[in-house]
Amino acid sequence: QAQLVESGGGLVQPGGSLRLSCVASGSIFRPYTMGWHRQVPGKQREFVARITDIGSIDYGDSVKGRFTISRDSTKNTVYLQMNSLKPEDTAVYYCNGARGANVYWGQGTQVTVSS
């Protein structure tokens, strides 16, 4: 059964850094575009970043220049390095894998940026 498991969330002060990880099991990963979205209660889920199976990368406007997405095929893992964090980055961060009509989501990990 396909599964995505995120980790690495937590509480960090403004200006700090965190690295999120997402491990994919089953048949997800190699041919899939992997990505991160985030959601604040009462708001729509927001696109953060994605990386295709051949390494093409896109970022949401609000995180460009601060966040970096990467993937390690040997570990079936996608990472999100988050630097210069701001209070408005506070959200639940979700990993997803997509290929055509097949889309899978992780359970989410909370990131809180606060002093």
C-alpha positions in Angstrom: 0.0 0.0 0.0 1.3 3.4 -1.0 2.3 5.6 2.0 3.9 8.9 2.6 5.3 9.8 6.1 6.5 13.3 6.9 8.8 14.3 9.8 10.9 17.2 10.9 8.3 19.7 11.9 8.4 21.6 15.2 8.7 25.0 16.8 11.3 27.4 15.6 12.0 31.1 16.1 11.7 33.6 13.3 14.7 33.6 11.1 15.5 30.0 12.0 15.6 26.8 9.8 14.0 23.4 9.7 14.3 20.5 7.3 11.2 18.4 6.6 11.5 14.8 5.3 9.0 12.7 3.5 9.6 8.9 3.1 7.6 7.2 0.4 6.8 3.5 0.5 5.2 1.1 -1.9 5.3 2.1 -5.6 5.4 5.8 -5.0 8.5 7.8 -5.7 10.7 7.1 -8.7 8.3 8.1 -11.5 6.3 10.5 -9.4 6.5 14.3 -9.0 7.0 14.9 -5.3 5.9 18.0 -3.6 5.0 20.0 -0.5 1.9 22.0 0.3 0.9 23.7 3.5 -2.4 24.6 5.1 -3.6 26.9 7.9 -6.9 26.3 9.5 -9.7 28.0 7.6 -7.6 28.5 4.5 -7.0 26.6 1.3 -4.1 24.3 1.0 -1.2 26.3 -0.5 1.4 25.0 -3.0 5.0 25.2 -1.6 7.3 23.3 -3.9 7.6 20.3 -6.2 10.3 18.3 -7.9 9.7 16.0 -10.9 11.3 12.6 -11.5 13.9 14.3 -13.7 14.7 17.0 -11.2 12.7 20.0 -12.5 11.7 22.2 -9.6 9.0 24.9 -8.9 8.4 27.0 -5.9 5.5 29.0 -4.6 6.1 32.7 -4.7 6.0 33.1 -0.9 8.9 30.7 -0.4 11.2 31.4 -3.3 14.7 32.1 -2.2 14.1 30.7 1.3 13.0 27.1 0.8 14.8 24.3 -1.1 13.3 21.0 -2.3 15.4 18.0 -3.1 14.9 14.2 -3.5 17.1 11.2 -2.8 16.0 8.2 -4.9 18.2 5.9 -2.9 16.2 6.6 0.2 12.8 7.2 -1.5 12.8 10.5 0.4 12.0 14.1 -0.5 13.2 17.0 1.6 12.2 20.6 2.2 14.9 22.8 3.6 13.3 25.9 5.1 15.5 28.9 5.9 14.7 32.4 7.1 11.4 31.2 8.5 8.7 33.7 9.2 5.6 33.6 11.4 3.5 33.4 8.3 5.2 30.1 7.4 3.3 28.5 10.3 1.1 25.7 9.0 0.7 22.0 8.6 3.0 20.9 5.9 1.9 18.0 3.7 4.0 15.8 1.4 2.4 14.6 -1.8 3.3 12.3 -4.7 1.6 12.7 -8.1 1.6 10.9 -11.4 -1.2 11.4 -13.8 -4.5 10.9 -12.0 -2.8 9.2 -9.0 -2.2 11.5 -6.1 -1.1 10.5 -2.6 -0.8 12.6 0.5 0.9 12.2 3.8 -0.6 12.9 7.2 1.1 16.3 7.6 3.6 17.7 10.0 3.1 20.9 12.0 5.6 23.8 11.6 5.2 26.7 14.0 7.4 29.8 13.7 7.1 31.9 16.8 9.3 33.7 19.3 
